[in-house]
Amino acid sequence: MLLDVNVTFGAVLAVLLALAAGVVALAHLGRARDTLLAGARAAVQLVVVSLVIGWVVRSVPLLLGFLLLMYAVAVRTAGRRVVPAPGRGWWWAGVPIAAAVAPVVLALVVTGLVPVKGITLVPVTGILVGGALTATVLAGRRALDELETRRGEVEAGLAIGLVEREARLEVARKAAADALLPGMDQTRTVGLVTLPGAFVGMLLGGASPLHAGAVQLFVLIALLAVQAVAAATTLELVARGRIARAAAGEAEPMPGRSG
C-alpha cells in the first residue's frame, strides 16, 4: 500500500488543503473559498464513488448509467467554467466532450482492449472524460478571452470580406491551441519529471514495469487524441457563436432559442 489511511493521513490532508487555501488568500488570487470547497468535495465524492463502483460493476445498465452521470457532471462543469451565467450556450460543452471521448471508448470496447466491466471501463472512461473536460475549458476560455480582447481585429476581418466564423477563427485559433499544452507537456516529460497514476498503480498492483509502461503510454496517447478533438470542436463552436459570453445586461436564453 502506498499510503496508510489513518488519523495521520487525514491530518496531513487537512493541513495541505489549509495551506493551499491560505496561499491563495495571501496572494489575493480570489479562490481561497473555492480551493477549500474543491478539497472537501473531492473527499466526499471519492468516498461515495468508491462505494458506488462496487455496486454498479455488477450490472451493465447501472454501469452505463454511472458513465452517463460522469459525462453530465463534466458537461455542467465545463460549460459553466467556460460560460459563466448569464452567458449562453454552456450546454454546448457536451459536444466536444462527447465527440472526443465516445469514439475512443467505442473503439476500445469493440477491439476488446477494454472489456465492458466497471473495474476497467469506469477508470479508463473517467481519465478520458477528465482530459476532454480540461481541454474544453482551456480552449473555450482562452478563445473567448481572445475574442473579447481583440474584438477590433474581428471587425477588421469582417470589413475585408471574411464571414464571421472565419474572422473569429483567425483571432481565436492560436489561443485555443494553448489547451493542448498541458497534455503535450505531460506526455513529453513522462518518466523524466512525473510518474503518472496509471503507471504507479499498476506497479503497486504487481504488474511488470514493461506492462505498466505500455498501459501508461496508451493512456497518454489516447488523451492526446481526446484533447485534440475536444479543443478543435470547442474552437469551432466558439467561432460559430454557439458558445458565447453574455453582453452586459443580457440574460441567458432558454435552450433551443439561441445559437
Secondary structure, 3 states (H helix, E strand, C coil): CCCCCCHHHHHHHHHHHHHHHHHHHHCCCCCHHHHHHHHHHHHHHHHHHHHHHHHHCCCHHHHHHHHHHHHHHHHHHHHHHHCCCCCECHHHHHHHHHHHHHHHHHHHHHHCCCCCCHHHHHHHHHHHHHHHHHHHHHHHHHHHHHHHHCHHHHHHHHHCCCCHHHHHHHHHHHHHHHHHHHHHHHHHHECCCECCHHHHHHHHCCCCHHHHHHHHHHHHHHHHHHHHHHHHHHHHHHHCCCCECCCCCCCCCCCCCCC
